[in-house]
Amino acid sequence: MPQEVTVLCFGPARQAAGTSRFLFEVPSAGIRSSELVAALAQARPRLRPTLQVSRFLLNGEVIGPCARRVRPGDEFAIHPPYGGG
Amino acid sequence: MMSAVRLSPRRLSYWAALAELGGPALGGVVLFAGRVRPDRVPGGRVVALDYDAHVGPALRRLEEIASIARRRYGARRVVLWHRVGRVQVGEVSVIAGAACGHRAQAFAAARYLIDELKATVPLWKTVRARPARRPRPPLRRGRARSAD
């Protein structure tokens, strides 16, 4: 069983992370999304400013203000402010 | 026929968009096209923009926006296309268009489409700039000196 989540990075998050995706280890029971964001900021300090202004998607769905459980095998996307057009 | 919403690495065509908005009963057609400008930026001058999208959620959101434009403004036909990848200065990066019975609805629908796209669709751009050329220093007139 995978013990990691796939973190997807877009726009400024991709530039800060230096990659469009990476695997991040989480407990087998999962972790709250707010805790995951804090852990990402600690593990990758260059991502911290972007994380502070981003919204997040879990398996393609926007996560609201309530913390959600992120489990191994999930896909967690970092969406910095949008810039289309 | 092209779909109402689209993310494409290929050039966007005004004429294809207009064809998509056709229909004899549609008296008001508004087509907005956004192009990449050669703006001055700290690194020089913009030569291109690289667009990145979270494709699945972006397409879903584009469909939602198109659906709302149909319902709220009575748009019978809608076009909402965006480029992905590198877009050179002067090329079209986005097209938002609506065909309605009358002009007021068509303007409102097109405005809604482009504003919602910019605010709510997961797309990002990275500026590609070329350093501005410095003016050459004037040639010095005078005697040439030998090296020794």
gemmi code that builds the backbone of each chain (N, CA, C; Angstrom):
import gemmi

chains = {
    "A": [
        ("MET", (0.841, -1.207, 0.000), (0.000, 0.000, 0.000), (0.872, 1.252, 0.000)),
        ("PRO", (0.549, 2.234, -0.836), (1.367, 3.454, -0.830), (1.183, 4.206, 0.479)),
        ("GLN", (2.254, 4.800, 0.939), (2.210, 5.608, 2.161), (2.455, 7.071, 1.827)),
        ("GLU", (2.163, 7.429, 0.601), (2.462, 8.782, 0.149), (1.261, 9.380, -0.564)),
        ("VAL", (1.206, 10.704, -0.532), (0.239, 11.404, -1.382), (1.028, 12.013, -2.539)),
        ("THR", (0.345, 12.184, -3.656), (0.955, 12.876, -4.789), (0.576, 14.343, -4.696)),
        ("VAL", (1.573, 15.194, -4.654), (1.335, 16.639, -4.569), (1.540, 17.228, -5.966)),
        ("LEU", (0.502, 17.895, -6.469), (0.578, 18.540, -7.787), (0.815, 20.029, -7.598)),
        ("CYS", (1.759, 20.563, -8.351), (2.124, 21.981, -8.223), (1.896, 22.676, -9.560)),
        ("PHE", (1.271, 23.835, -9.501), (0.982, 24.609, -10.713), (1.489, 26.039, -10.572)),
        ("GLY", (1.783, 26.637, -11.723), (2.160, 28.050, -11.762), (3.300, 28.354, -10.804)),
        ("PRO", (3.131, 29.363, -9.954), (4.197, 29.742, -9.027), (4.591, 28.599, -8.079)),
        ("ALA", (3.647, 27.714, -7.759), (3.983, 26.584, -6.881), (4.956, 25.642, -7.592)),
        ("ARG", (4.765, 25.468, -8.875), (5.682, 24.611, -9.626), (7.081, 25.222, -9.657)),
        ("GLN", (7.123, 26.533, -9.854), (8.436, 27.191, -9.873), (9.123, 27.077, -8.513)),
        ("ALA", (8.339, 27.248, -7.443), (8.931, 27.187, -6.106), (9.381, 25.767, -5.759)),
        ("ALA", (8.597, 24.776, -6.182), (8.932, 23.386, -5.867), (9.995, 22.837, -6.815)),
        ("GLY", (10.105, 23.451, -7.994), (11.060, 22.957, -8.986), (10.571, 21.728, -9.711)),
        ("THR", (9.298, 21.410, -9.546), (8.719, 20.233, -10.200), (7.205, 20.390, -10.265)),
        ("SER", (6.576, 19.655, -11.164), (5.121, 19.747, -11.264), (4.424, 18.757, -10.331)),
        ("ARG", (5.152, 17.771, -9.822), (4.551, 16.816, -8.879), (5.649, 16.122, -8.084)),
        ("PHE", (5.286, 15.757, -6.879), (6.213, 14.967, -6.069), (5.406, 14.139, -5.073)),
        ("LEU", (6.054, 13.117, -4.547), (5.411, 12.259, -3.552), (5.783, 12.753, -2.163)),
        ("PHE", (4.807, 12.699, -1.255), (5.051, 13.181, 0.104), (4.503, 12.148, 1.082)),
        ("GLU", (5.365, 11.728, 1.960), (4.985, 10.656, 2.888), (4.012, 11.164, 3.943)),
        ("VAL", (3.000, 10.359, 4.217), (2.014, 10.695, 5.251), (1.760, 9.439, 6.091)),
        ("PRO", (1.224, 9.597, 7.295), (0.903, 8.419, 8.109), (-0.119, 7.536, 7.398)),
        ("SER", (-0.058, 6.259, 7.667), (-0.963, 5.328, 6.977), (-2.431, 5.635, 7.285)),
        ("ALA", (-2.697, 6.233, 8.436), (-4.078, 6.589, 8.800), (-4.522, 7.895, 8.142)),
        ("GLY", (-3.582, 8.542, 7.468), (-3.910, 9.817, 6.840), (-3.553, 10.997, 7.723)),
        ("ILE", (-3.844, 12.186, 7.205), (-3.469, 13.410, 7.894), (-4.492, 14.475, 7.504)),
        ("ARG", (-4.750, 15.404, 8.405), (-5.686, 16.472, 8.037), (-5.034, 17.396, 7.008)),
        ("SER", (-5.849, 17.947, 6.135), (-5.292, 18.767, 5.055), (-4.505, 19.957, 5.604)),
        ("SER", (-4.993, 20.543, 6.681), (-4.273, 21.691, 7.264), (-2.908, 21.250, 7.790)),
        ("GLU", (-2.846, 20.036, 8.331), (-1.560, 19.513, 8.816), (-0.628, 19.201, 7.650)),
        ("LEU", (-1.208, 18.717, 6.569), (-0.388, 18.438, 5.385), (0.227, 19.725, 4.843)),
        ("VAL", (-0.571, 20.780, 4.784), (-0.051, 22.065, 4.282), (1.088, 22.550, 5.177)),
        ("ALA", (0.917, 22.421, 6.486), (1.975, 22.838, 7.409), (3.230, 21.995, 7.219)),
        ("ALA", (3.042, 20.695, 7.014), (4.189, 19.807, 6.819), (4.910, 20.128, 5.508)),
        ("LEU", (4.132, 20.450, 4.483), (4.749, 20.821, 3.197), (5.571, 22.104, 3.344)),
        ("ALA", (5.031, 23.060, 4.073), (5.749, 24.325, 4.262), (7.055, 24.106, 5.020)),
        ("GLN", (7.024, 23.152, 5.945), (8.241, 22.884, 6.710), (9.264, 22.119, 5.872)),
        ("ALA", (8.777, 21.158, 5.087), (9.690, 20.338, 4.291), (10.254, 21.088, 3.091)),
        ("ARG", (9.475, 22.010, 2.563), (9.907, 22.766, 1.372), (9.676, 24.253, 1.631)),
        ("PRO", (10.606, 24.880, 2.325), (10.396, 26.286, 2.729), (10.130, 27.221, 1.554)),
        ("ARG", (10.652, 26.912, 0.382), (10.419, 27.808, -0.763), (8.950, 27.814, -1.187)),
        ("LEU", (8.230, 26.773, -0.796), (6.798, 26.717, -1.128), (5.938, 27.539, -0.171)),
        ("ARG", (6.508, 27.899, 0.979), (5.692, 28.497, 2.041), (4.908, 29.742, 1.603)),
        ("PRO", (5.553, 30.726, 0.957), (4.778, 31.922, 0.564), (3.622, 31.592, -0.372)),
        ("THR", (3.845, 30.646, -1.271), (2.784, 30.258, -2.204), (1.662, 29.527, -1.481)),
        ("LEU", (2.024, 28.670, -0.534), (1.008, 27.922, 0.214), (0.080, 28.868, 0.975)),
        ("GLN", (0.639, 29.987, 1.426), (-0.166, 30.929, 2.229), (-1.270, 31.596, 1.413)),
        ("VAL", (-1.127, 31.622, 0.086), (-2.132, 32.313, -0.737), (-2.871, 31.349, -1.662)),
        ("SER", (-2.644, 30.058, -1.491), (-3.215, 29.081, -2.422), (-4.517, 28.494, -1.899)),
        ("ARG", (-5.271, 27.920, -2.840), (-6.360, 27.035, -2.446), (-5.939, 25.614, -2.829)),
        ("PHE", (-6.668, 24.636, -2.304), (-6.204, 23.253, -2.438), (-7.326, 22.357, -2.954)),
        ("LEU", (-6.923, 21.372, -3.742), (-7.862, 20.387, -4.262), (-7.432, 19.010, -3.792)),
        ("LEU", (-8.400, 18.222, -3.393), (-8.135, 16.837, -3.017), (-8.836, 15.948, -4.032)),
        ("ASN", (-8.040, 15.169, -4.771), (-8.565, 14.298, -5.830), (-9.475, 15.080, -6.786)),
        ("GLY", (-9.060, 16.279, -7.126), (-9.771, 17.082, -8.127), (-10.900, 17.931, -7.594)),
        ("GLU", (-11.196, 17.825, -6.308), (-12.289, 18.609, -5.729), (-11.730, 19.670, -4.785)),
        ("VAL", (-12.286, 20.883, -4.911), (-11.827, 21.972, -4.051), (-12.146, 21.640, -2.594)),
        ("ILE", (-11.171, 21.866, -1.744), (-11.362, 21.642, -0.309), (-11.810, 22.949, 0.311)),
        ("GLY", (-12.891, 22.905, 1.048), (-13.404, 24.093, 1.720), (-12.580, 24.419, 2.953)),
        ("PRO", (-13.065, 25.394, 3.743), (-12.325, 25.784, 4.935), (-12.215, 24.664, 5.965)),
        ("CYS", (-13.147, 23.714, 5.938), (-13.069, 22.604, 6.895), (-11.953, 21.649, 6.465)),
        ("ALA", (-11.156, 21.246, 7.441), (-10.052, 20.339, 7.138), (-10.591, 18.982, 6.698)),
        ("ARG", (-9.959, 18.419, 5.678), (-10.340, 17.090, 5.186), (-9.199, 16.117, 5.467)),
        ("ARG", (-9.531, 14.862, 5.494), (-8.512, 13.835, 5.732), (-7.862, 13.476, 4.398)),
        ("VAL", (-6.548, 13.540, 4.372), (-5.797, 13.173, 3.170), (-5.104, 11.854, 3.466)),
        ("ARG", (-5.355, 10.874, 2.607), (-4.844, 9.529, 2.877), (-3.812, 9.125, 1.831)),
        ("PRO", (-2.973, 8.146, 2.173), (-2.006, 7.659, 1.186), (-2.709, 7.276, -0.115)),
        ("GLY", (-2.104, 7.661, -1.235), (-2.700, 7.376, -2.539), (-3.520, 8.538, -3.083)),
        ("ASP", (-3.860, 9.500, -2.230), (-4.638, 10.654, -2.684), (-3.766, 11.606, -3.519)),
        ("GLU", (-4.470, 12.460, -4.251), (-3.797, 13.484, -5.053), (-4.168, 14.850, -4.465)),
        ("PHE", (-3.159, 15.596, -4.100), (-3.365, 16.883, -3.426), (-2.768, 17.975, -4.303)),
        ("ALA", (-3.619, 18.884, -4.792), (-3.152, 19.907, -5.737), (-3.056, 21.266, -5.066)),
        ("ILE", (-1.978, 21.971, -5.384), (-1.775, 23.342, -4.886), (-2.140, 24.306, -6.013)),
        ("HIS", (-3.139, 25.148, -5.748), (-3.594, 26.133, -6.732), (-3.282, 27.549, -6.252)),
        ("PRO", (-2.194, 28.131, -6.707), (-1.958, 29.555, -6.419), (-3.030, 30.400, -7.118)),
        ("PRO", (-3.108, 31.706, -6.796), (-4.115, 32.537, -7.452), (-4.053, 32.390, -8.970)),
        ("TYR", (-5.232, 32.357, -9.580), (-5.314, 32.050, -11.004), (-4.870, 33.231, -11.868)),
        ("GLY", (-4.402, 32.886, -13.075), (-3.856, 33.946, -13.945), (-4.129, 33.711, -15.409)),
        ("GLY", (-5.323, 33.190, -15.726), (-5.643, 32.982, -17.134), (-6.001, 34.271, -17.834)),
        ("GLY", (-6.224, 34.171, -19.125), (-6.641, 35.336, -19.905), (-5.483, 36.023, -20.572)),
    ],
    "B": [
        ("MET", (-17.175, 19.803, -35.635), (-17.515, 21.007, -34.870), (-16.672, 21.051, -33.596)),
        ("MET", (-16.153, 22.243, -33.250), (-15.374, 22.375, -32.029), (-16.341, 22.516, -30.856)),
        ("SER", (-15.850, 22.130, -29.660), (-16.740, 22.200, -28.503), (-16.805, 23.622, -27.977)),
        ("ALA", (-17.798, 23.860, -27.113), (-17.994, 25.193, -26.552), (-16.823, 25.589, -25.669)),
        ("VAL", (-16.243, 24.635, -24.964), (-15.090, 24.955, -24.128), (-13.891, 24.145, -24.605)),
        ("ARG", (-12.731, 24.726, -24.386), (-11.558, 24.085, -24.963), (-10.295, 24.620, -24.311)),
        ("LEU", (-9.336, 23.715, -24.070), (-7.968, 24.090, -23.720), (-7.100, 23.519, -24.821)),
        ("SER", (-6.336, 24.368, -25.477), (-5.655, 23.897, -26.671), (-4.221, 24.399, -26.750)),
        ("PRO", (-3.303, 23.534, -27.172), (-1.936, 23.996, -27.414), (-1.794, 24.638, -28.794)),
        ("ARG", (-2.869, 24.589, -29.585), (-2.807, 25.124, -30.949), (-3.383, 26.535, -31.006)),
        ("ARG", (-3.040, 27.237, -32.087), (-3.543, 28.596, -32.260), (-5.067, 28.624, -32.268)),
        ("LEU", (-5.616, 29.684, -31.677), (-7.064, 29.858, -31.665), (-7.465, 30.742, -32.835)),
        ("SER", (-8.562, 30.392, -33.468), (-9.006, 31.096, -34.672), (-10.283, 31.882, -34.396)),
        ("TYR", (-10.223, 33.198, -34.709), (-11.439, 34.007, -34.606), (-12.542, 33.421, -35.493)),
        ("TRP", (-12.133, 32.993, -36.673), (-13.129, 32.578, -37.667), (-13.808, 31.282, -37.255)),
        ("ALA", (-13.030, 30.394, -36.649), (-13.631, 29.154, -36.143), (-14.600, 29.482, -35.003)),
        ("ALA", (-14.235, 30.449, -34.171), (-15.113, 30.841, -33.058), (-16.400, 31.469, -33.596)),
        ("LEU", (-16.249, 32.334, -34.589), (-17.442, 32.957, -35.180), (-18.365, 31.909, -35.795)),
        ("ALA", (-17.774, 30.923, -36.454), (-18.578, 29.857, -37.059), (-19.356, 29.109, -35.974)),
        ("GLU", (-18.697, 28.927, -34.821), (-19.344, 28.224, -33.705), (-20.530, 29.013, -33.164)),
        ("LEU", (-20.484, 30.340, -33.350), (-21.538, 31.212, -32.802), (-22.629, 31.510, -33.821)),
        ("GLY", (-22.622, 30.816, -34.943), (-23.572, 31.109, -36.010), (-24.983, 30.640, -35.700)),
        ("GLY", (-25.950, 31.213, -36.421), (-27.354, 30.823, -36.270), (-28.227, 31.978, -36.707)),
        ("PRO", (-29.179, 31.751, -37.603), (-29.955, 32.852, -38.171), (-30.791, 33.621, -37.150)),
        ("ALA", (-31.222, 32.964, -36.070), (-32.072, 33.658, -35.093), (-31.263, 34.405, -34.044)),
        ("LEU", (-29.949, 34.292, -34.115), (-29.094, 34.886, -33.085), (-28.644, 36.261, -33.556)),
        ("GLY", (-29.392, 37.285, -33.136), (-29.153, 38.635, -33.653), (-27.993, 39.354, -33.016)),
        ("GLY", (-27.551, 38.901, -31.838), (-26.440, 39.570, -31.164), (-25.293, 38.596, -30.951)),
        ("VAL", (-24.160, 38.913, -31.537), (-22.977, 38.057, -31.374), (-21.828, 38.927, -30.884)),
        ("VAL", (-21.258, 38.561, -29.736), (-20.097, 39.282, -29.201), (-18.957, 38.283, -29.045)),
        ("LEU", (-17.815, 38.665, -29.591), (-16.639, 37.797, -29.543), (-15.483, 38.595, -28.956)),
        ("PHE", (-14.973, 38.139, -27.813), (-13.807, 38.784, -27.209), (-12.597, 37.898, -27.434)),
        ("ALA", (-11.504, 38.521, -27.855), (-10.236, 37.793, -27.987), (-9.166, 38.536, -27.214)),
        ("GLY", (-8.445, 37.804, -26.383), (-7.328, 38.395, -25.635), (-6.027, 37.972, -26.285)),
        ("ARG", (-5.131, 38.944, -26.506), (-3.845, 38.635, -27.127), (-2.705, 38.976, -26.167)),
        ("VAL", (-1.573, 38.354, -26.386), (-0.402, 38.590, -25.544), (0.249, 39.905, -25.964)),
        ("ARG", (0.460, 40.779, -24.958), (1.039, 42.105, -25.223), (2.551, 42.088, -24.990)),
        ("PRO", (3.272, 42.930, -25.715), (4.733, 43.018, -25.494), (5.068, 44.004, -24.381)),
        ("ASP", (4.477, 43.785, -23.202), (4.663, 44.724, -22.092), (6.117, 44.778, -21.633)),
        ("ARG", (6.474, 45.923, -21.057), (7.761, 46.012, -20.362), (7.600, 45.344, -19.001)),
        ("VAL", (8.590, 44.559, -18.633), (8.603, 43.902, -17.323), (10.010, 44.064, -16.761)),
        ("PRO", (10.195, 43.773, -15.466), (11.527, 43.964, -14.883), (12.647, 43.244, -15.642)),
        ("GLY", (12.332, 42.094, -16.255), (13.381, 41.374, -16.981), (13.588, 41.843, -18.403)),
        ("GLY", (12.884, 42.855, -18.831), (13.011, 43.334, -20.217), (11.656, 43.561, -20.837)),
        ("ARG", (11.383, 42.823, -21.910), (10.103, 42.971, -22.588), (9.512, 41.581, -22.832)),
        ("VAL", (8.193, 41.475, -22.645), (7.524, 40.176, -22.818), (7.621, 39.734, -24.278)),
        ("VAL", (8.048, 38.499, -24.474), (8.058, 37.927, -25.823), (7.052, 36.783, -25.943)),
        ("ALA", (6.675, 36.210, -24.795), (5.708, 35.096, -24.822), (5.203, 34.862, -23.404)),
        ("LEU", (4.085, 34.158, -23.316), (3.574, 33.692, -22.022), (3.434, 32.175, -22.100)),
        ("ASP", (3.844, 31.506, -21.049), (3.646, 30.061, -20.946), (2.443, 29.814, -20.054)),
        ("TYR", (1.408, 29.193, -20.599), (0.190, 28.913, -19.828), (0.180, 27.472, -19.353)),
        ("ASP", (-0.178, 27.333, -18.091), (-0.222, 26.043, -17.414), (-1.653, 25.876, -16.906)),
        ("ALA", (-2.193, 24.671, -16.995), (-3.567, 24.442, -16.532), (-3.632, 23.142, -15.731)),
        ("HIS", (-4.516, 23.119, -14.751), (-4.894, 21.850, -14.125), (-6.088, 21.371, -14.941)),
        ("VAL", (-5.811, 20.514, -15.906), (-6.723, 20.312, -17.024), (-8.121, 19.849, -16.614)),
        ("GLY", (-8.208, 18.802, -15.810), (-9.534, 18.276, -15.445), (-10.410, 19.323, -14.766)),
        ("PRO", (-9.956, 19.872, -13.636), (-10.758, 20.915, -12.976), (-10.983, 22.139, -13.859)),
        ("ALA", (-10.009, 22.485, -14.705), (-10.185, 23.666, -15.565), (-11.305, 23.432, -16.579)),
        ("LEU", (-11.326, 22.261, -17.194), (-12.395, 21.979, -18.164), (-13.761, 21.936, -17.487)),
        ("ARG", (-13.791, 21.355, -16.289), (-15.075, 21.309, -15.556), (-15.568, 22.721, -15.248)),
        ("ARG", (-14.661, 23.585, -14.822), (-15.072, 24.951, -14.484), (-15.495, 25.710, -15.745)),
        ("LEU", (-14.792, 25.506, -16.858), (-15.189, 26.160, -18.110), (-16.606, 25.735, -18.510)),
        ("GLU", (-16.895, 24.450, -18.347), (-18.248, 23.954, -18.672), (-19.300, 24.608, -17.770)),
        ("GLU", (-18.953, 24.739, -16.491), (-19.903, 25.371, -15.557), (-20.173, 26.820, -15.966)),
        ("ILE", (-19.118, 27.536, -16.308), (-19.269, 28.949, -16.687), (-20.132, 29.057, -17.950)),
        ("ALA", (-19.849, 28.203, -18.915), (-20.633, 28.231, -20.159), (-22.101, 27.933, -19.867)),
        ("SER", (-22.321, 26.982, -18.985), (-23.694, 26.596, -18.644), (-24.432, 27.754, -17.965)),
        ("ILE", (-23.746, 28.445, -17.066), (-24.375, 29.586, -16.382), (-24.674, 30.696, -17.380)),
        ("ALA", (-23.761, 30.934, -18.321), (-24.000, 31.981, -19.330), (-25.235, 31.663, -20.169)),
        ("ARG", (-25.419, 30.402, -20.478), (-26.614, 30.005, -21.248), (-27.881, 30.272, -20.438)),
        ("ARG", (-27.832, 29.877, -19.184), (-29.020, 29.962, -18.338), (-29.336, 31.414, -17.950)),
        ("ARG", (-28.283, 32.131, -17.528), (-28.510, 33.470, -16.968), (-28.766, 34.521, -18.040)),
        ("TYR", (-28.085, 34.403, -19.181), (-28.176, 35.451, -20.209), (-28.892, 34.973, -21.470)),
        ("GLY", (-29.363, 33.763, -21.441), (-30.058, 33.251, -22.617), (-29.141, 33.047, -23.813)),
        ("ALA", (-27.865, 32.824, -23.552), (-26.933, 32.589, -24.664), (-27.268, 31.249, -25.309)),
        ("ARG", (-27.519, 31.289, -26.593), (-27.857, 30.046, -27.303), (-26.597, 29.311, -27.725)),
        ("ARG", (-25.562, 30.101, -27.986), (-24.276, 29.488, -28.319), (-23.168, 30.220, -27.564)),
        ("VAL", (-22.203, 29.429, -27.146), (-21.121, 29.974, -26.325), (-19.791, 29.397, -26.803)),
        ("VAL", (-18.762, 30.234, -26.758), (-17.401, 29.768, -27.027), (-16.526, 30.251, -25.878)),
        ("LEU", (-15.757, 29.338, -25.304), (-14.847, 29.700, -24.217), (-13.591, 28.838, -24.376)),
        ("TRP", (-12.633, 29.410, -25.078), (-11.413, 28.664, -25.440), (-10.206, 29.350, -24.837)),
        ("HIS", (-9.233, 28.543, -24.410), (-7.987, 29.103, -23.866), (-6.803, 28.286, -24.358)),
        ("ARG", (-5.725, 28.978, -24.640), (-4.492, 28.294, -25.022), (-3.794, 27.749, -23.791)),
        ("VAL", (-3.010, 26.700, -23.999), (-2.053, 26.224, -23.005), (-0.707, 26.085, -23.704)),
        ("GLY", (0.356, 26.080, -22.909), (1.685, 26.047, -23.498), (2.151, 27.455, -23.841)),
        ("ARG", (3.136, 27.534, -24.736), (3.733, 28.843, -25.043), (2.895, 29.611, -26.061)),
        ("VAL", (2.605, 30.877, -25.739), (1.852, 31.751, -26.637), (2.702, 32.990, -26.895)),
        ("GLN", (3.049, 33.206, -28.149), (3.937, 34.320, -28.505), (3.174, 35.645, -28.476)),
        ("VAL", (3.922, 36.727, -28.333), (3.322, 38.072, -28.393), (2.522, 38.216, -29.687)),
        ("GLY", (1.323, 38.782, -29.549), (0.464, 38.989, -30.712), (-0.500, 37.845, -30.962)),
        ("GLU", (-0.203, 36.674, -30.417), (-1.127, 35.551, -30.613), (-2.284, 35.633, -29.621)),
        ("VAL", (-3.378, 34.986, -30.011), (-4.574, 34.979, -29.161), (-4.408, 33.918, -28.073)),
        ("SER", (-4.595, 34.336, -26.827), (-4.493, 33.389, -25.706), (-5.869, 32.920, -25.245)),
        ("VAL", (-6.898, 33.734, -25.509), (-8.231, 33.378, -25.007), (-9.302, 33.946, -25.940)),
        ("ILE", (-10.376, 33.185, -26.105), (-11.554, 33.662, -26.842), (-12.781, 33.359, -25.998)),
        ("ALA", (-13.593, 34.393, -25.801), (-14.865, 34.229, -25.092), (-15.944, 34.864, -25.955)),
        ("GLY", (-16.940, 34.103, -26.327), (-17.971, 34.641, -27.203), (-19.333, 34.083, -26.866)),
        ("ALA", (-20.345, 34.900, -27.184), (-21.721, 34.484, -26.926), (-22.614, 34.962, -28.061)),
        ("ALA", (-23.572, 34.138, -28.404), (-24.579, 34.502, -29.393), (-25.945, 34.416, -28.730)),
        ("CYS", (-26.656, 35.546, -28.768), (-27.965, 35.641, -28.104), (-28.962, 36.254, -29.097)),
        ("GLY", (-30.182, 36.425, -28.620), (-31.179, 37.048, -29.475), (-30.894, 38.523, -29.716)),
        ("HIS", (-30.347, 39.193, -28.717), (-30.156, 40.646, -28.793), (-28.791, 41.031, -28.228)),
        ("ARG", (-28.355, 42.266, -28.552), (-26.987, 42.660, -28.230), (-26.720, 42.795, -26.729)),
        ("ALA", (-27.700, 43.316, -25.981), (-27.451, 43.537, -24.551), (-27.117, 42.226, -23.849)),
        ("GLN", (-27.865, 41.189, -24.165), (-27.601, 39.871, -23.563), (-26.237, 39.350, -24.006)),
        ("ALA", (-25.924, 39.562, -25.291), (-24.673, 39.028, -25.824), (-23.467, 39.705, -25.173)),
        ("PHE", (-23.536, 41.038, -25.016), (-22.436, 41.741, -24.339), (-22.300, 41.255, -22.900)),
        ("ALA", (-23.421, 41.149, -22.205), (-23.381, 40.726, -20.798), (-22.834, 39.308, -20.665)),
        ("ALA", (-23.264, 38.441, -21.559), (-22.811, 37.049, -21.489), (-21.314, 36.948, -21.762)),
        ("ALA", (-20.836, 37.669, -22.778), (-19.408, 37.604, -23.109), (-18.571, 38.171, -21.970)),
        ("ARG", (-19.055, 39.250, -21.379), (-18.348, 39.855, -20.246), (-18.277, 38.873, -19.076)),
        ("TYR", (-19.404, 38.215, -18.820), (-19.434, 37.226, -17.738), (-18.436, 36.103, -18.019)),
        ("LEU", (-18.429, 35.617, -19.248), (-17.556, 34.493, -19.601), (-16.092, 34.820, -19.342)),
        ("ILE", (-15.631, 35.956, -19.839), (-14.195, 36.264, -19.707), (-13.845, 36.604, -18.260)),
        ("ASP", (-14.736, 37.326, -17.572), (-14.429, 37.681, -16.174), (-14.369, 36.437, -15.287)),
        ("GLU", (-15.312, 35.531, -15.471), (-15.318, 34.311, -14.652), (-14.125, 33.426, -14.976)),
        ("LEU", (-13.786, 33.364, -16.263), (-12.616, 32.553, -16.642), (-11.378, 33.061, -15.919)),
        ("LYS", (-11.169, 34.365, -15.976), (-9.952, 34.912, -15.371), (-9.916, 34.699, -13.859)),
        ("ALA", (-11.078, 34.761, -13.226), (-11.110, 34.696, -11.761), (-11.167, 33.276, -11.212)),
        ("THR", (-11.729, 32.346, -11.960), (-12.063, 31.059, -11.322), (-11.552, 29.806, -12.036)),
        ("VAL", (-10.902, 29.940, -13.178), (-10.428, 28.740, -13.882), (-8.947, 28.531, -13.554)),
        ("PRO", (-8.584, 27.306, -13.148), (-7.194, 27.064, -12.751), (-6.221, 27.089, -13.925)),
        ("LEU", (-5.803, 28.304, -14.246), (-4.823, 28.565, -15.304), (-3.780, 29.523, -14.730)),
        ("TRP", (-2.549, 29.340, -15.168), (-1.472, 30.211, -14.687), (-0.567, 30.564, -15.856)),
        ("LYS", (0.004, 31.755, -15.781), (0.933, 32.129, -16.848), (2.294, 32.488, -16.261)),
        ("THR", (3.312, 32.144, -17.024), (4.677, 32.516, -16.690), (5.197, 33.401, -17.813)),
        ("VAL", (5.753, 34.539, -17.432), (6.233, 35.505, -18.428), (7.586, 35.054, -18.971)),
        ("ARG", (7.711, 35.085, -20.271), (9.005, 34.899, -20.942), (9.411, 36.257, -21.493)),
        ("ALA", (10.533, 36.764, -21.001), (10.958, 38.108, -21.402), (12.341, 38.066, -22.033)),
        ("ARG", (12.580, 39.053, -22.855), (13.905, 39.216, -23.456), (14.465, 40.530, -22.923)),
        ("PRO", (15.721, 40.518, -22.481), (16.290, 41.767, -21.976), (16.217, 42.868, -23.026)),
        ("ALA", (15.876, 44.081, -22.551), (15.809, 45.211, -23.482), (17.207, 45.530, -23.998)),
        ("ARG", (17.278, 45.891, -25.260), (18.582, 46.250, -25.836), (19.026, 47.595, -25.298)),
        ("ARG", (20.292, 47.646, -24.918), (20.837, 48.941, -24.499), (21.267, 49.703, -25.745)),
        ("PRO", (21.055, 51.033, -25.733), (21.520, 51.796, -26.886), (23.041, 51.750, -26.987)),
        ("ARG", (23.535, 51.655, -28.203), (24.991, 51.610, -28.384), (25.614, 52.938, -27.986)),
        ("PRO", (26.778, 52.880, -27.330), (27.454, 54.153, -27.039), (27.924, 54.800, -28.336)),
        ("PRO", (27.940, 56.141, -28.371), (28.368, 56.800, -29.612), (29.828, 56.479, -29.910)),
        ("LEU", (30.148, 56.404, -31.199), (31.522, 56.138, -31.610), (32.397, 57.325, -31.236)),
        ("ARG", (33.575, 57.029, -30.716), (34.502, 58.113, -30.390), (35.292, 58.506, -31.625)),
        ("ARG", (35.332, 59.763, -31.831), (36.167, 60.250, -32.943), (37.527, 60.661, -32.389)),
        ("GLY", (38.554, 60.458, -33.125), (39.890, 60.860, -32.682), (40.942, 59.957, -33.305)),
        ("ARG", (42.151, 60.188, -32.894), (43.240, 59.393, -33.456), (43.193, 57.979, -32.908)),
        ("ALA", (43.476, 57.067, -33.819), (43.622, 55.690, -33.386), (44.985, 55.559, -32.728)),
        ("ARG", (44.994, 54.833, -31.603), (46.290, 54.652, -30.933), (46.751, 53.222, -31.137)),
        ("SER", (48.014, 53.106, -31.318), (48.557, 51.768, -31.486), (48.657, 51.093, -30.124)),
        ("ALA", (48.745, 49.792, -30.152), (48.754, 49.036, -28.905), (50.073, 49.173, -28.161)),
        ("ASP", (51.141, 49.498, -28.863), (52.432, 49.551, -28.158), (52.863, 50.986, -27.880)),
    ],
}
model = gemmi.Model(1)
for chain_id, residues in chains.items():
    chain = gemmi.Chain(chain_id)
    for i, (resn, *xyz) in enumerate(residues, 1):
        res = gemmi.Residue()
        res.name, res.seqid = resn, gemmi.SeqId(i, " ")
        for name, pos in zip(("N", "CA", "C"), xyz):
            atom = gemmi.Atom()
            atom.name, atom.element = name, gemmi.Element(name[0])
            atom.pos, atom.b_iso = gemmi.Position(*pos), 0.0
            res.add_atom(atom)
        chain.add_residue(res)
    model.add_chain(chain)
structure = gemmi.Structure()
structure.add_model(model)
structure.setup_entities()
